Amino acid sequence: MEHFFQCPYCWEEISMLLDTSVYHQTYIEDCEVCCNPIEVSPSFENNELVSFTAQSIEQ
């Protein structure tokens, strides 16, 4: 599923494809605009997105 959200670095709206087959995930993906790493944590229930966080990674 495609999910739109705001990048925690550049504040641009971006989208990511999320895998609904895994109940809870945490992974790193780069922003498609500014290329900074974002820690993404989606959770699903019955293939529906029930929570989503996207935060910057302190370097």
C-alpha positions in Angstrom: 0.0 0.0 0.0 1.2 3.5 -0.7 1.4 5.9 2.3 2.0 9.6 2.2 3.7 11.5 5.0 5.9 14.5 5.7 9.7 14.0 5.8 11.1 14.8 9.3 14.1 16.5 7.6 12.9 18.6 4.7 9.2 18.6 5.5 8.2 17.7 2.0 5.3 15.3 1.5 6.7 11.9 0.3 5.3 8.5 -0.2 6.5 5.0 0.5 5.2 1.6 -0.4 4.4 -0.4 2.8 4.2 -4.2 3.0 0.8 -5.0 4.7 1.8 -8.7 5.1 4.0 -8.0 8.2 2.0 -7.0 11.3 4.7 -4.6 12.7 7.9 -3.4 11.0 10.7 -1.0 11.8 13.2 -0.2 9.1 15.3 2.7 7.5 14.5 4.2 4.2 15.9 7.3 2.6 13.7 10.4 1.8 13.1 10.6 -2.0 13.6 14.3 -1.9 16.5 15.1 0.5 18.0 11.5 0.7 18.3 11.6 4.5 17.6 8.3 6.4 14.1 8.0 8.0 13.2 5.3 10.6 9.8 4.1 9.5 7.5 2.0 11.8 4.2 1.0 10.4 1.7 -1.4 12.1 -1.2 -3.2 10.4 -4.3 -5.0 11.5 -6.3 -7.0 9.0 -4.2 -5.4 6.2 -5.2 -1.9 7.4 -2.6 0.6 8.6 -3.3 1.3 12.3 -0.2 3.2 13.3 2.7 4.9 11.5 5.7 6.8 12.7 8.5 8.3 10.6 11.4 9.9 12.5 14.8 11.3 11.8 17.9 9.3 12.8 20.3 11.2 15.1 23.8 11.1 13.6 
